[in-house]
């Protein structure tokens, strides 16, 4: 059954030019990403600044805590907000992020309904500052920001969290995309390692393809039973344009861009990644290599966002393995 399918998929992916981690690092990250540009993507506070400078919407920043002495100001920052997110500026893989959905008699309600106190929140911020969630354990900053309310299209295929869209771009061209759908197992987080679903997205049309959950191919959400394939991602053209424009924002040749669709504000840029993972190939059941080769071999103009998006849509329509 499913094991055989995964085995077939693994073989087919090999045939379809899966990009491995060593080749990704040597051929793309070292060659196309200058180290001096990394802080723009590794520090979410800097990412926000550079995005706003390029007229790309991001979740509003309510406040930032950079040193222990400022932790006492947390209640003031939160005073006007019933819901918000606290996250480390340099965190990775969704660690250290707390989502608060409401307030009850001086207590804060988490996504799972559990209540926490002011003291709990201060304790989390202190931990963030100490660097336990940051890349390389460096001292960190805590961001307090707007809580994204996801687009109704995801109502039936996300469990308690906000789905996000990851697009890999190479030389400004969108190469491959997936949507990460939170599950009960992933504790509402859009993180594949924690057990969220990754569904590939057809670059040409914006419709979801088959999906992967843990090591299994799935066609429906394990918690809601609703189909995860054939879902049209809203405002797909806009998402592709924002992704393509991230090239000018960061000057990184090879990067991942994470976007969310807010039901009031539309597409928001969540974060950028200079070393995007390779699971996106499994979610799309196709390797990255041939697509990257095609971009490198192309001699026509790819100077504008419109040219790059048109190239992607014309060349990377899905040929998913069935």
N, C-alpha and C positions, 0 to 999 in steps of 0.2 A: 503494500500500500504506500503510505506516505514516505517511509524510509527509502523505498525504491525510487520514488519521485525525486527525493532530495539527491540521491546518488546520481540519477540521470541529469539532474540540474547541475550538479558539481562537474560532471563530465562535459556537459554542454557549455557551461561557463568557461571551462578551460579552452574548449575549441573557440569560444567567442572572445578570446583575448582578455581574460581577467587581468587587471593590473594588481600586482602584488605590492606589499608594503615597501620592499627594498627598491623596486623599480620606481614606485611613486616618489620615494625620498630622493633617489639619485637623479632621475630623469626630469622630474617636474618641480619638486619643492626646492632642491638645491639650485637648480638652474634658473627657475623663474621667480623665486621669492627671495628678495633681498632681506637679510636679517633686520636691517634698520627699520623695515616697515612692519615688523611683527607686533610691536607694542600697540599699534592701531587696532589690531584684531584681538590681541590677548587681553587687553584691558577694556572691559565693557563700558567704562566711563568715557574713555577716549573714542571708542567706536561710536557712541552716541553723539559726541561732539562733531566728529567728522561726517557722520550721516546727516545731521541737521545742516551743516555747512553746504552739503550737496542736495539740500531740499528733499531728503528722504525721511519719512516719518518714523519715529521710534516711540516706545512707551514713555510717557512723561516721567521725568525724574523728580520725585518729591523731596529727596534729600540724600546727602551722602555723609557717611561717618568714616573719618580717616584715622583718628587716634582715640585711644581709650578714654581720654578726658571728655570727648564729645558724646560718649554713650549716654550720658545723663540727659542729653537733648532729644533722645529718641521720642519720648512722649509728645514733645512739642511738634516734631516733624509729622507724627501720626495724627495729631489733634483733629485735623479736618477730614480725615479719611477713614471710612468704615472698611474698605477693602484695599489691599495693596500687596506688593511682593517685596520680600527682602532677599537680596542675593549678593554673593561675593563678586567683586569686579573682575577678579582673575580666576574664577572657579572653572571647573571643567566637568563634563558629563553630568550636569544637573545636580552636583553635590552642593549642599549648603543653601539650597533655595527653599524659602518658606512662602507659601501662598496663603494669605488671609482673606476669607470671603465675607466676613461680617463681624459685628460686635454684639455681645450680649452682656449687659450689666458690668461693664468694665473689663470683660474678658474678650479675647479674640478667637474667632472660629476658624479652624483650619479646613482645608478642602474635605477631609474625611469626617468633619463634624466635631472633632476633639477641640477642647477649649484650652487656650494658653494665656498666661498672665504677662503683664509688662515685664516682669523679672525674667520670664522665659525668653522674651524677645531680646532683652538686653544681653542675656547669656549667649544667645545665638550670635549677636553682633560681635561680642567679645571674642568668640571662637573664630568668626570670620576674620577679624583683625589679626589674630594670631597666625593666620596663614594655613590653617589645617585643611582648607578646601582649595587652596591656590596651587597653580602649576609650580612645582618645585618648592612648595612650602614657604614661599616668600611672604612677608607681611602684606596684608591685603586691605581693601576698603570695602565697606558695606554700602550697597545702593538700595534705596527704598523707592519703589516706582509703581506706576499705574498697573493694575491687574487687567490683563487682556480678557475680554469677553468674546469667546470665539463665535465665528460665523455660524448661523443656524444649519448650514449644510452638513456640519459635523455633529449635530445634535445626537444622531443615532449611531455614530461610529466612533465615539470617544468616551472614555470612562473617566469622569471627574477632572480631567486635565485639559490643557489647551494643545491641540494638534499643531505641529509646525511643519513647514515645507522647507526641505533642504535642497538647494540647487548647487551643483558643482559648476564652477565657471573656469574656463581655460582661455587665457588671452582675451578675456571679456566675453567669450562665447558660452552660453549655457550648454553644458555637455550632457548632464543627466540629473534627474530630479526624483525626489520621493516625498511622501507625506508620512510623518510619524504620528501614529494614533495611540494615545494612552490607553492602558488596560488596567484592570484591577491588579494584575500581577506587577505592573510597572508603577503601582501606587499613584496613578494619575500623571506620571511623568512621561514626557516624550523622549524616552531614552531606550534605544534598542537593547543595550546590555541589561537593562532592568526588566525587559519583557514587554515593551510596547510593540505595536505592529508597524512594519515598514512596508508601505505600498508604493510601488514604482509609479511614476507619472509619465505619460506620453508627452514628450516635449512639444510635439506638433499640435496636439489638441487640448492638453490640460486634463485629460481623463485618466483616472487611476487604472493601473494594470493589476496583475495578481499581487498578492501580499505575502510577506514572510512574518511568521511569529515564532520566536525562539528559532528552532531549526525546521519548522514545518511550513509548507505552503498552505495558505488559508484563503478562502474566498469571502468569509464573513467574520465579523467581530466576535471574539469568544465570549464577551460579556453581554452584548446586546443582540447577537444573532443576526444583525443586519449586514447586507452585502457591503464589502469594502472595495470591490472592483467596479469599474464603470461609473465612478462618481466624478462629476465634473467639478474641478477646483475653480471657485469663483475668481474673477479678475485675473485669469491666467496670463494674459498679455502684459498686464501691469507688473505682475510678479517677475516675469522674464526680463522686463525692462529694468526693474530695480536691481535684479541680480547682475545683469550685464554691466550696469553703471557702477557696480562695486569695484570694477577694475580701475576706473579713474579715481575712486575714493581712496584706494589703498596701494595702488601700483603693484599688487601681488598678481603674478601671472596664473597661479593655480590656487584656488581657494573655494571654500564652502560658504554659503550664505544661508542663514536661517531666518525665515520670515513667518509671521503669523497673520491670520486674517481676523481683524477685529470687527465685530458686527456693526459698530458705530463708526470706527475710524478707518476701516479698510485695511490694506496691507501695512504692516509695521515691520521694520527691521529689528530682529531680536539680537542676533550676533553674527560675527564673521569668524572664520576659522582658516588658519594658514596651513593646517595639516588635516584636511577632512578625511574621515574614515572611509573604508572601502566597502562597507556593508551595502552601500547604495547599489552596488552591482548585483547583489543577491536579490534585493527588493525589485530590481528591474529585470532580473534573470538575463542579464547581458553584461559583457565586460566593457570597461572604459577604454581599453587600448585602441581599438579601431577608430573610435570617435576622436580621441586625442590625436591620433596619426592624421586623420582627415583635416583637422584644424591646422596642424603643423605643415601639411603639404599644400594647403590652399594659398594661392598667390594673389587672389583678388582682394579688394578692399574690405577690411574689417575695422575701420576707424570709428564708425559711429555705432551707437546702441542699436539703431534700426537695422543696420547691415548685419550686425552680429546676431541679433534675434532672428532675422530672416534666414540667415545661414543655418542656425540651429534648427529652426522649424522645418526647413527644407531638407536637412540631412539626417536628422536624428529622430524621425518618426519610429515608433517602437517596432521591433521585430521580435517580440518576446517569444521565448521558447515555450512550446506547450507540451 
